[in-house]
Amino acid sequence: MIEAEIKARVGDPGKVRGLLRARAAEQVSRYRDTYYDLSGQPLTGDGKELRVRVVETSGRSQGVLTYKGPAIDEETGSKPETQTEIADPAAMDAILLALGFTHLVAFEKHCANYAFTASGRQILATLVIVPELEGTFIEVETMTADDTGLDAVLDDIRTILHELGIAAGDMTSELYTDAVLRHRSGSR
């Protein structure tokens, strides 16, 4: 499956939140993400990502292991994605470390998720705050079986962003991992 996603900076989070609430119920979550690299053969150098995520929503916690391949659309960063639920994120972390993976970076995301249908597709729009980074972001995504027709899927996502008042110039393909690492190193 391909995660067709566009991320953008949000200039007026209150306005966008109101428009999203008109489309779908809001689900507030906290994501605790740990990204991994492989010693001697960095995954990130090839554009790959391996992540253990703990999602905390309404007092419940869920673990997810996600692998993302290199981007197939450079402008948006859309990537093949495979994920599965995990019962014990700490045990998965220990397994990955024992296999030679190392922690690349860990950080939190505070998210407001909105799931709705548009253009016949299941869409997830998420307002994101990463406490270490300035501002609010929006991610609008859907899954597609392959890259055939990816341009049409991304056009549908761009239409949604436009309807939310997000301009093309606000879009970014920068990874949160890169932004957080740059922030922590002191170079902005």
Buried (B, 14 or more C-beta within 10 A) or exposed (E): EBBBBBBBBBEEBEEBBEBBEEBBEEBEBEBBBBBBBBEEEEBBEEBBBBBBBBBBBEEEEBBBBBBBBEBBBEEBBBBBBEBEEBEEBEEBBEBBEEEEBEEBBBBBBBBBBBEBEBEEBEBBBBBBBBEEBEEBBBBBBBBBEEBEEBEEBBEBBBEBBEEBEBEEEBBBBEBBBEBBBEBEEEEE
